[in-house]
């Protein structure tokens, strides 16, 4: 079964510093991978996705992620953290039928002024 | 406004009571989903529906019932609430079941349910 591992439930980053959130996956089929963001008291929003093609994908709000097959990873980065980036971030992988997503446990990002 | 709305936003109920969480979407999306979000577990799929009158179980469906008589509504019922069902519940919709191919899920703002 497809699964996602996100280590470190809470991540603190200084304003202006690099944001790096790690995601490793297991999949029995070529993976389709996603990052979703959840702001306080809201539902999740799609941040970016990888399906096929270019392995470096860009999303909203300056985030990007790189698919590395050899490392089974899909880490999310942003060069310079902003206070508005404080949120919870979820990595997800599609199941083998491509019909549903399996979510990781999430990373709560705190931005320190 | 177009979108997906959940009601109520907050609910407190007692063990053993039946409670229904409502979900309404205005996009006419075919597919709808119910997730629960718990600390340390991320999001887990409870039920999903491909169209009116078509529903299927997710990974944590025990104790829950859904119906979908109209495309725009997808209520979730806890038949006899237990403390383990204390959680934040999210409804989502998509215009295709192929959320795994990149069609985004559109989420409501959630219902925070406490079972005492």
Contacts between the chains, C-beta under 8 A, distances in Angstrom:
chain1	res1	chain2	res2	distance
A	6	B	42	8.0
A	9	B	40	7.3
A	32	B	100	5.5
A	32	B	101	6.2
A	32	B	102	6.5
A	34	B	102	7.7
A	36	B	105	7.9
A	41	B	109	6.6
A	41	B	110	7.6
A	42	B	107	7.8
A	42	B	109	5.5
A	42	B	110	7.7
A	43	B	4	7.8
A	43	B	90	5.6
A	43	B	92	7.1
A	43	B	106	7.9
A	43	B	107	2.7
A	43	B	108	5.3
A	43	B	109	5.5
A	43	B	110	6.1
A	44	B	43	7.6
A	44	B	90	7.4
A	44	B	92	7.8
A	44	B	105	7.0
A	44	B	107	4.8
A	45	B	107	7.3
A	46	B	104	4.1
A	46	B	105	7.3
A	49	B	102	4.9
A	51	B	101	6.3
A	51	B	102	5.0
A	90	B	42	6.2
A	90	B	43	6.8
A	94	B	99	7.4
A	94	B	100	2.7
A	94	B	101	6.9
A	95	B	100	6.1
A	97	B	100	7.2
A	98	B	98	5.5
A	98	B	100	3.8
A	98	B	101	5.0
A	99	B	97	4.6
A	99	B	98	6.3
A	99	B	99	7.1
A	99	B	100	5.7
A	100	B	45	6.3
A	100	B	48	7.1
A	100	B	58	7.6
A	100	B	97	7.9
A	100	B	99	6.7
A	100	B	100	6.2
A	101	B	99	5.7
A	101	B	100	6.0
A	101	B	105	7.4
A	103	B	42	4.5
A	103	B	43	4.3
A	103	B	44	7.7
A	104	B	42	5.6
A	105	B	40	6.1
A	105	B	41	6.3
A	105	B	42	4.1
A	106	B	42	5.2
